[in-house]
Amino acid sequence: MRKIINYYLQELSYEGTNLADETDLFPTEGGTAAIVYAFHSLAENHLLKKGDKIAINEPIFTPYLRIPELKDYQLVEVDLHSYEKNNWEIEPKEIEKLSDPSIKALMVVNPTNPTSKEFDKNALDAIRKAVKKNPDLMIISDEVYGAFVPHFKSIYSVVPYNTMLVYSYSKLYGCTGWRLGIIGLNKKNVFDDNISKLTEAEKAQLHKRYSSVVLDPDKMKFIDRLCADSRSIGLYHTAGLSTPQQIMEALFSMTHLLTSTNGGSDDPYIDIARKLVTDRYDQLHDAMKAPKDETDTNSHYYSLIDIYRLAENQYGKDFRNYLANNFQQVDFLLKLAEKNGVVLVDGVGFGAKPGELRVSQANLPTNDYALIGKQVLELLKEYHEEYEKESK
Ligand SMILES: *Cc1c(COP(=O)(O)O)cnc(C)c1O
């Protein structure tokens, strides 16, 4: 199954780079467990210490902002920001911040949640350059939305030595309940090498930590430490996914391997999945008369709607200011939910600015997205009527 999953990941996301035979895998209970295990083992192995700086591409999936702040970790977050005015494209200038060796790690979601944008060629080149200047940088790259953009190129395939790949089947196969995730690490990787550079005292402590489960703890690979740590060392022998989960990962992987030839473009399931979210994205934006990002680097899995910008486009700047100055951004969300049962997610939790609302294109029948767009505009109209009354 390791071989099947490795070739699946390669077909899906390495774009012409062959890494399947040099990648070690640790299948996890979804991407969720992969993230939790990664933070835990990085800290236990002294690779991330309290006060260390980690870079994060924001806006981002909320756990990447919350976990580093916990008492267990207390990491300092450096924001690599992208903006709606650039269609959420991250600028190489932001990525250059990684050249600073005081930044120990990069936590990156690509294509990201909530903006749905993929790192383009310029961004990947900037990562390659930054890693040359900061060769000990540890990258944790969460690529659960990779298949939703054509010709996706994984950060792991660009800088395999520096990158821990996090993958999940949840999004592409709509199988969140199965809990099917993977951590992938190159056989030669910065995590192992950074462990070999720890102080003698730290090494002695880790020797003791892992000595009950392996004969030569000093040589224990980081991927095996992740696995042992996931069961508090003591239960290392029963760590890992259940047999049905492992078989499910292999079956999903094989559906792709059986149909695809060149980089996944011939997989009809993937084509349909992409078309589905794109149709819903189009319906939503058409109904709101909002501009679309139709580039190939948009996965269309989520939309971020800037409610203030929409207000300004519809009714002018004064109304925008009225809305921003008189209401909390959650008021709009609550009203929308009360009125129509439409529940959107506030973007502030993802590090987006107030007034950005996230819509998932994965949840509802396609026609509902036109309805959501219409209801957002109707609610804005009601606010506007209120505004007109008040300004008389
Ligand atoms: C959904 C999601 C995950 C985790 O999904 P699982 O269901 O636990 O596999 C991880 N990262 C990102 C960015 C996600 O959006």
The ligand as a Gaussian input file, in Angstrom:
#p B3LYP/6-31G(d) Opt

LIG

0 1
 C       -9.896000      20.013000       5.830000
 C       -8.488000      20.333000       6.062000
 C       -7.596000      19.464000       6.736000
 C       -7.932000      18.206000       7.445000
 O       -8.851000      17.404000       6.955000
 P       -9.055000      15.925000       7.489000
 O      -10.489000      15.681000       7.267000
 O       -8.662000      15.845000       8.908000
 O       -8.192000      15.077000       6.629000
 C       -6.280000      19.820000       6.846000
 N       -5.834000      20.961000       6.349000
 C       -6.640000      21.813000       5.717000
 C       -6.078000      23.078000       5.186000
 C       -7.994000      21.546000       5.569000
 O       -8.771000      22.451000       4.980000

